[in-house]
Amino acid sequence: MKSKIEDKSTDVEIIVNPDDQNPFDFYNENCVEDVFNFLLSINAIERNSANSVTYVKNAYDRKVKMIIYKDGYFIAAHENGLGMKVGSKLKPFAVIQKFKFKDNFRLALNYVIHDKMRNSMPYIRVGIKYYKRTAKIDRNGVIRRELKLWDKPTILSDYGKESIDKIPIYDDFTLDPDNVNFRAIVNNNYNLYSPFEHVPQLAKNYKGEMGWYWTKTLLEHIFGDQYELGLMYISTLYKLPKQKLPILVLVSEERSTGKTTFVDWLDILFGGNTVIINPQDIENQFNGSYADKNIVMIEESKFKSRGALEKLKNLSTQKKILVNTKFVQQYSLPFHGHLIITSNDENKFSKIDASEIRYWIRKVPTLEGKANHNILSDMTKEIAPFLYYLSTLDPIDTTKSRMIFTPEALNTDALQMVKRESRSSLYKDIEILIDDFFVQNNDVVELMFSLTDIKDKWFNHNNQIDRPFIKMVLRDEFKARIGKMQRYIPFDDGIPSSNNKKSGRPYIFTNPYIVGNDID
């Protein structure tokens, strides 16, 4: 029987095991099948009966009962590949300690406390620091588990001297995302990833396709003609939480588009492994709010700081993160965060370089006239059948790109619009001036000019635009073609003059209004 202790720091009851239910007795009494499963996971062993296991081949090439379970002990009846001596008897806990954890008592004990007993003392020790495990329920009904720094005197005061010996000790923190086969402890490191709360299940009574009608409705609305890619994106988050993905950006100047509903649904689906932050949190030196999260969602965002933009792009690909939290010494974690941004600014939420391939931008239309005001509740009820459907899909192809999706697949009109708006004002000025030149001189095939030519002609009286700046824009934004060393005709008053040839390596722009010419 378990007792309940009121924990005033949390909205969720913490259940602890009473003193007379120690981990050894608990495992020996309740986890016999766990030992059988371990034995069966070893090559060449099969279940012979309810209380024995057999090596398929022995010295005489016949099946015999090698290890049997009787009167609370696993007994080695014959020579066996496990290494148990014939006639030896071991309790279930002793079997896993000796063979599963290679005689490491601490690892075996932690396995029982966290993977089998589930609930124990609400404290852990990581390195030399004590932490209390707490939990709160947020507005979406998601359990948010947190570790709060605690001190040893308080624990002794609350639970007595004997309590310290019951607190599991770990070497460090780690982050090992897995939504299917979760492990609380990895190599004696405490896993900060939260267990996935939902179980795939085929719906018996359902409305619409596959029992997830409203889920499909919203995903079709959000991803439009890229619906199949959207399904692949969600499936990757669920099946391969360590896989890198592009930064998903949902933009729309209109209201009632479903962006917030999509964010809230992901928050419910992936629970404690998600966080919703604002752009200022990215710029902040303290990153503890999102460093251990698998899905980082930034709502109604506009990034103005160049440093924040670079940090955002680096987060989408980096493998480790130095966690910086107030009052706690910095420590390193594997970083598996996936970034999702929503913004009302369709064109200028961020500056994106022309060559950037880390963004997937979707313009989301309004839901006006087809809104279901209870859709989030309906989608929550559909999570189990939706996960079941994802489990039936073909394995995800990870060979095409390090972020699953190819640059061609992510090249949306919305992305191109943001890239155009991200260009410098000088780029836009030169683009207009060159276009005007070709419109007025539609018989000119090529326009050639040096940095000095363009400065003297168009920006001679603008001290803020110098030759190095012009060169940077031509090189980095226009990707302009530079000719070989030659004599060329510069433009004068917008019209090439054959009487004033110059020597140099001019930039060359071709007339896009002449059939056969490419637009530079």
C-alpha positions in Angstrom: 0.0 0.0 0.0 1.3 3.5 -0.8 0.9 6.6 1.3 0.3 10.1 0.1 2.2 13.1 1.4 0.9 16.6 0.8 3.4 18.7 -1.1 2.6 22.4 -0.7 4.9 23.5 -3.5 3.0 21.7 -6.2 -0.6 21.3 -7.5 0.1 17.5 -8.0 0.2 15.0 -5.2 3.6 13.4 -4.7 3.2 9.7 -3.9 6.0 8.1 -1.9 6.6 4.5 -0.8 6.4 3.8 3.0 9.5 2.7 4.9 8.5 -1.0 4.9 8.3 -1.1 1.1 12.0 -0.9 0.2 13.1 -1.2 -3.5 14.4 -4.8 -3.0 11.2 -6.2 -1.6 9.2 -4.3 -4.1 11.2 -5.7 -7.0 11.3 -9.2 -5.7 7.6 -9.3 -5.1 6.3 -7.4 -8.2 8.9 -7.7 -11.0 9.4 -11.4 -11.7 8.2 -10.9 -15.2 10.7 -8.1 -15.7 13.5 -10.6 -15.0 12.0 -13.0 -17.5 11.9 -10.3 -20.1 15.5 -9.5 -19.4 16.5 -13.1 -19.8 14.5 -13.4 -23.1 16.3 -10.3 -24.5 19.5 -12.3 -24.4 20.4 -14.1 -27.7 19.4 -17.8 -27.9 17.1 -17.8 -24.9 13.4 -18.6 -25.2 10.5 -19.0 -22.8 9.9 -22.7 -22.1 7.0 -22.4 -19.7 5.5 -20.0 -17.2 8.4 -20.5 -14.8 11.4 -21.4 -16.9 13.7 -20.3 -19.7 15.7 -22.4 -22.1 18.7 -22.0 -24.3 17.8 -23.2 -27.8 21.0 -25.1 -28.1 23.1 -26.8 -25.5 26.0 -29.2 -25.6 23.7 -32.0 -26.6 21.7 -30.0 -29.1 18.5 -30.3 -27.3 16.2 -28.1 -25.3 16.2 -28.3 -21.5 15.0 -26.0 -18.7 18.1 -24.1 -18.0 16.8 -21.5 -15.5 13.6 -21.9 -13.5 11.7 -19.7 -11.1 10.6 -21.4 -7.9 9.7 -20.2 -4.3 10.9 -16.6 -5.0 14.2 -17.6 -6.5 15.7 -18.0 -10.0 17.5 -21.3 -10.0 20.2 -22.5 -12.4 19.1 -26.1 -13.2 21.7 -26.6 -15.9 24.7 -24.9 -17.5 23.5 -21.8 -19.2 24.8 -18.9 -21.2 23.8 -16.4 -18.5 26.8 -17.5 -16.4 24.8 -18.7 -13.3 26.4 -21.7 -11.6 24.4 -24.9 -11.6 22.4 -25.1 -8.4 22.8 -21.4 -7.5 19.7 -19.4 -6.4 19.2 -15.7 -6.8 16.4 -13.4 -5.9 15.0 -11.3 -8.8 16.8 -8.1 -7.7 20.1 -10.1 -7.4 19.6 -11.4 -11.0 19.3 -7.9 -12.5 22.1 -6.5 -10.4 24.5 -9.2 -11.3 23.7 -9.8 -14.9 21.8 -6.8 -16.3 23.9 -4.1 -14.5 27.2 -6.1 -14.2 27.2 -6.1 -10.4 26.6 -2.3 -10.2 24.4 -2.0 -7.1 23.8 1.7 -7.6 22.6 1.4 -11.2 20.3 -1.6 -10.3 18.8 0.3 -7.3 18.1 3.5 -9.4 16.5 1.3 -12.1 14.1 -0.1 -9.6 13.3 3.2 -7.9 12.7 5.2 -11.1 11.7 2.7 -13.8 9.7 0.3 -11.7 8.5 2.0 -8.5 7.9 5.2 -10.5 7.3 7.2 -7.4 9.7 7.5 -4.5 11.3 10.1 -2.3 10.7 13.4 -4.2 14.4 14.2 -3.9 17.4 13.4 -6.0 21.1 14.3 -5.7 23.0 15.2 -8.8 26.7 15.5 -8.2 26.8 17.3 -4.9 23.5 19.2 -5.2 20.1 18.2 -3.9 16.9 18.8 -5.9 13.2 18.3 -5.2 11.0 16.9 -8.0 7.9 19.0 -8.3 4.9 19.0 -10.7 2.3 21.5 -11.7 -0.6 21.4 -14.1 -0.8 24.2 -16.6 -3.8 25.8 -18.4 -3.8 23.1 -21.0 -3.8 20.3 -18.4 -0.2 19.4 -19.1 1.9 18.1 -16.2 5.0 20.3 -15.9 7.7 18.5 -14.0 10.5 20.7 -12.5 13.6 20.2 -10.4 14.0 22.8 -7.7 17.3 23.3 -5.9 16.9 22.1 -2.3 19.2 21.9 0.7 20.2 18.9 2.8 19.2 20.5 6.3 15.6 20.9 5.0 15.4 17.3 3.9 16.7 16.1 7.3 14.2 18.4 9.1 11.3 17.1 7.0 12.1 13.4 6.8 14.8 12.5 9.4 18.4 11.2 9.1 17.4 7.9 7.4 15.9 9.8 4.5 19.3 10.8 3.1 20.2 7.2 2.5 17.1 6.7 0.3 17.8 9.6 -2.0 19.2 8.3 -5.4 22.5 9.8 -6.5 23.4 10.6 -10.1 26.6 11.7 -11.7 25.1 14.5 -13.9 22.1 15.6 -16.0 21.5 14.5 -19.5 18.8 14.8 -22.1 17.8 11.7 -24.0 14.5 12.3 -25.9 12.4 9.2 -26.6 8.6 9.2 -26.9 8.3 5.4 -27.2 11.0 3.8 -25.0 11.6 6.4 -22.3 14.5 5.9 -19.8 14.6 8.0 -16.6 18.2 7.2 -16.0 20.9 7.0 -18.7 24.4 5.8 -17.7 23.7 7.0 -14.2 22.7 10.5 -15.5 19.3 11.9 -14.7 17.3 12.3 -17.8 15.6 15.8 -18.0 13.3 14.6 -20.7 9.7 14.1 -19.6 7.9 10.8 -20.2 5.5 10.9 -23.2 2.0 10.9 -21.7 -0.1 9.5 -24.5 -0.6 6.0 -25.9 -1.5 5.2 -29.5 -4.8 3.5 -29.8 -7.2 2.7 -32.7 -10.5 4.5 -32.2 -13.5 2.2 -31.9 -16.1 4.9 -32.4 -14.9 7.8 -34.5 -16.2 10.7 -36.6 -14.4 11.4 -39.8 -11.2 9.9 -41.2 -9.2 7.6 -39.0 -10.8 8.9 -35.8 -8.9 12.2 -36.0 -11.2 14.4 -38.1 -10.5 17.7 -36.4 -6.8 17.1 -36.2 -6.7 16.5 -39.9 -8.8 19.6 -40.5 -6.4 21.8 -38.7 -3.3 20.3 -40.2 -4.7 20.7 -43.7 -5.5 24.3 -42.9 -2.0 25.0 -41.4 0.1 23.2 -44.1 -2.2 23.6 -47.1 -0.7 22.1 -50.3 2.2 20.8 -48.1 -0.1 18.7 -45.9 1.9 15.5 -46.5 5.1 17.4 -45.4 3.2 18.6 -42.3 2.3 15.1 -41.4 6.0 14.1 -41.8 7.0 17.0 -39.6 4.7 15.9 -36.8 5.6 12.3 -37.3 9.3 13.1 -37.0 8.7 15.1 -33.7 7.0 12.0 -32.3 9.1 9.1 -33.7 12.6 10.8 -34.0 12.7 13.5 -31.3 16.5 13.7 -31.7 16.3 14.5 -35.5 17.1 18.0 -36.6 14.3 19.9 -38.4 14.0 23.3 -40.1 12.6 26.3 -38.1 8.9 26.2 -38.8 7.4 29.7 -39.1 3.6 30.3 -39.4 2.8 33.9 -40.5 -0.4 35.8 -41.1 -1.5 39.4 -40.7 -5.1 38.1 -40.3 -6.7 37.0 -37.0 -8.4 33.7 -36.3 -6.0 31.7 -38.4 -5.5 28.7 -36.1 -1.8 29.4 -35.3 -2.4 29.6 -31.6 -4.5 26.5 -31.6 -1.8 24.6 -33.4 0.8 25.7 -30.8 -1.6 24.8 -27.9 -2.2 21.3 -29.5 1.5 20.6 -29.8 1.9 21.8 -26.2 -0.8 19.2 -25.1 0.6 16.5 -27.4 4.2 16.7 -26.3 3.5 17.9 -22.7 6.4 18.7 -20.5 8.9 18.6 -23.4 7.5 21.8 -24.9 7.8 25.5 -23.9 6.2 28.7 -25.2 8.6 31.7 -24.9 9.0 35.2 -26.4 11.9 36.6 -28.5 13.4 38.3 -25.4 14.0 34.9 -23.9 16.2 34.0 -26.8 18.2 37.2 -26.3 18.5 36.6 -22.5 21.7 35.1 -21.2 19.7 32.7 -19.0 18.4 29.9 -21.2 17.2 27.4 -18.5 13.5 27.9 -19.6 14.1 26.2 -23.0 17.5 24.5 -22.9 16.1 21.1 -21.9 13.0 21.3 -24.1 12.4 19.3 -27.3 9.9 21.8 -28.9 10.5 25.6 -28.4 7.6 27.7 -29.6 7.9 31.5 -29.9 4.6 33.3 -30.3 3.8 36.6 -32.0 7.5 37.1 -32.8 9.5 39.8 -34.4 13.3 39.5 -34.2 15.2 42.8 -34.5 18.5 42.0 -32.9 21.1 40.6 -35.2 22.5 38.6 -32.2 19.1 37.1 -31.5 18.8 36.0 -35.2 22.2 34.4 -35.2 21.4 32.6 -31.9 18.1 31.4 -33.3 19.8 29.9 -36.4 22.5 28.3 -34.3 19.9 26.7 -32.0 18.4 25.0 -35.0 21.5 23.0 -35.7 23.7 22.9 -32.6 24.2 19.6 -30.8 25.1 20.8 -27.3 24.0 23.7 -25.1 25.6 25.3 -22.0 22.7 25.6 -19.6 22.8 29.0 -17.7 20.2 29.2 -14.9 20.2 31.6 -12.0 21.8 30.3 -8.8 22.9 27.0 -10.5 26.4 26.4 -11.8 26.5 26.1 -15.6 26.4 22.6 -17.1 26.3 21.1 -20.6 23.4 19.2 -22.1 22.8 17.6 -25.5 20.4 20.0 -27.3 17.5 18.6 -29.3 15.3 21.6 -29.6 12.9 22.1 -32.5 11.9 25.8 -33.1 8.4 26.9 -34.1 7.6 30.6 -34.6 4.3 32.3 -35.1 4.1 36.0 -36.2 1.6 38.5 -37.4 4.3 40.2 -39.5 4.3 38.2 -42.8 7.2 39.9 -44.4 9.5 41.3 -41.7 9.3 39.0 -38.7 13.0 38.3 -39.2 15.9 39.0 -41.6 16.7 35.9 -43.7 19.6 35.8 -46.1 19.0 34.7 -49.7 21.1 31.5 -49.2 19.4 30.5 -45.9 17.9 27.0 -45.9 17.0 26.5 -42.3 13.5 28.1 -42.4 10.1 26.6 -43.5 7.7 29.5 -43.7 3.9 28.9 -44.2 1.4 31.7 -44.7 -1.7 30.6 -42.9 -5.1 31.8 -44.1 -8.0 32.9 -41.9 -10.5 30.3 -40.5 -13.4 32.7 -40.9 -16.6 30.9 -41.6 -15.3 27.5 -40.7 -14.1 27.8 -37.1 -14.8 25.2 -34.5 -14.5 27.0 -31.1 -14.1 23.6 -29.3 -11.5 22.3 -31.8 -8.7 22.1 -29.2 -10.8 19.9 -26.9 -11.8 17.8 -29.9 -8.2 17.4 -31.1 -7.1 16.4 -27.6 -9.6 13.6 -27.6 -8.2 12.5 -31.0 -4.6 12.2 -29.9 -4.6 8.4 -29.3 -6.0 7.5 -32.8 -3.8 10.1 -34.4 -0.7 8.6 -32.8 -1.9 5.2 -33.9 -2.1 6.5 -37.5 1.5 7.9 -37.3 2.7 4.5 -36.1 1.4 2.9 -39.3 3.3 5.3 -41.6 6.4 4.2 -43.5 9.8 4.9 -41.8 11.0 8.5 -42.1 13.6 8.9 -44.8 16.6 10.7 -43.1 18.9 10.4 -46.1 17.7 13.3 -48.2 18.7 16.1 -45.9 20.2 16.6 -42.5 16.9 18.3 -41.6 14.7 15.7 -43.4 13.2 18.2 -45.9 15.1 19.3 -49.0 15.6 23.1 -49.7 13.3 22.7 -52.7 10.5 21.4 -50.5 10.9 24.4 -48.1 11.1 27.0 -50.9 7.6 28.6 -50.3 6.3 31.9 -51.6 6.2 33.1 -48.0 9.9 32.3 -47.6 10.8 34.2 -50.8 8.8 37.2 -49.6 10.6 37.4 -46.3 14.0 37.0 -48.1 13.1 39.9 -50.4 12.1 42.1 -47.5 15.3 41.2 -45.7 17.5 42.7 -48.3 19.2 46.0 -47.6 17.8 49.3 -48.7 20.9 49.8 -50.9 20.0 46.5 -52.7 16.5 47.7 -53.3 17.7 51.1 -54.6 20.2 49.6 -57.0 17.7 47.0 -58.2 15.2 49.8 -59.1 17.9 52.0 -60.8 19.2 49.1 -62.9 15.6 48.1 -63.9 14.9 51.7 -64.8 18.0 51.8 -67.0 17.0 48.7 -68.9 13.4 49.9 -69.3 14.7 53.2 -70.8 17.4 51.5 -72.9 15.7 48.3 -73.9 18.1 47.6 -76.8 21.2 47.5 -74.5 22.2 43.8 -73.9 24.5 44.3 -70.9 25.2 47.0 -68.4 28.8 47.2 -67.1 30.1 49.3 -64.2 32.7 49.5 -61.6 32.2 50.4 -57.9 33.4 53.9 -58.7 31.0 54.2 -61.7 28.0 53.3 -59.6 29.1 55.5 -56.7 29.7 58.6 -58.8 26.5 58.2 -60.9 23.9 57.2 -58.4 25.2 57.9 -54.9 27.8 60.6 -55.3 26.1 62.9 -52.7 25.3 60.1 -50.1 28.1 59.9 -47.6 26.6 56.8 -45.9 27.0 54.7 -49.1 30.7 54.1 -49.8 32.4 51.7 -52.2 33.0 48.9 -49.6 29.3 48.9 -48.8 28.4 48.8 -52.5 30.8 46.0 -53.1 29.3 44.0 -50.2 25.8 44.4 -51.5 26.8 43.5 -55.1 28.7 40.4 -53.9 26.5 39.1 -51.1 23.0 40.1 -52.1 23.0 40.4 -55.9 25.6 37.6 -56.4 26.7 39.9 -59.2 28.9 38.6 -62.0 32.3 40.1 -62.3 33.8 40.2 -65.8 37.4 39.6 -66.7 40.0 42.4 -67.1 38.9 44.3 -70.2 38.2 47.6 -71.9 34.5 48.4 -71.3 32.1 51.2 -72.0 30.7 52.7 -68.7 27.3 54.2 -68.6 27.0 58.0 -68.7 23.7 59.7 -67.9 22.1 56.2 -68.2 23.4 55.8 -71.8 26.5 53.8 -72.8 29.1 56.1 -74.4 31.5 54.6 -76.9 33.8 57.6 -76.6 34.8 56.9 -73.0 36.2 53.4 -72.6 37.8 52.3 -69.3 40.0 49.4 -68.2 39.0 47.1 -65.3 36.9 44.1 -64.2 33.4 45.5 -64.3 30.3 44.0 -62.7 28.0 42.8 -65.5 24.2 42.9 -65.5 22.2 41.5 -68.5 18.9 43.0 -69.7 16.1 40.8 -68.4 13.7 42.3 -71.0 15.6 40.8 -73.9 14.4 37.2 -74.6 17.0 34.6 -73.6 18.7 36.7 -70.9 18.5 35.6 -67.3 17.7 38.0 -64.6 20.7 38.6 -62.4 
